[in-house]
Every structure is written in C-alpha cells, then in structure tokens.
Amino acid sequence: MGYLKPDQGAQRAGKRAAAVTDAAALTSVVAAGANPTKAEYDALRTDVAALRTKVNALLAALRTAGIIAP
C-alpha cells in the first residue's frame, strides 16, 4: 500500500493510530410485530448513533496516523 505522500513515508513509518475500543453490544431487539414500537425505534436509533460515533473515532484515528487524508 502506497503512502498518500511518498516523500514523507519515513516520517510515518511505525506511527500507530490511537486505539479505539470495540463497538458496544446492540441494545435493540427484533420488532415483535409488523410495525416497530416507539421503544424499539428509539433503541435502534441509539445503536445507530453509537456506531456513527465509533466510525467517526476510527476515521479520526486514521487521519491522525496519516493513513488517510485529512
């Protein structure tokens, strides 16, 4: 895999991204009926928001390590 800036490869050699913890377990459950309840919808929305935060943290770590462009 090539560097984004090959002339600066030595500067990043061995540089690691900050650790990001694993995503938490799901809090939502399968809907009981044809239409999800408000509680089921809210639980799913909470899970999606948590995953969105985790993905953004991973992207930030990769940018800080110089693996992807800022």
Secondary structure, 3 states (H helix, E strand, C coil): CCCCCHHHHHHHCCCCCCCCCCCCCCCCCCCCCCCCCHHHHHHHHHHHHHHHHHHHHHHHHHHHCCCCCC
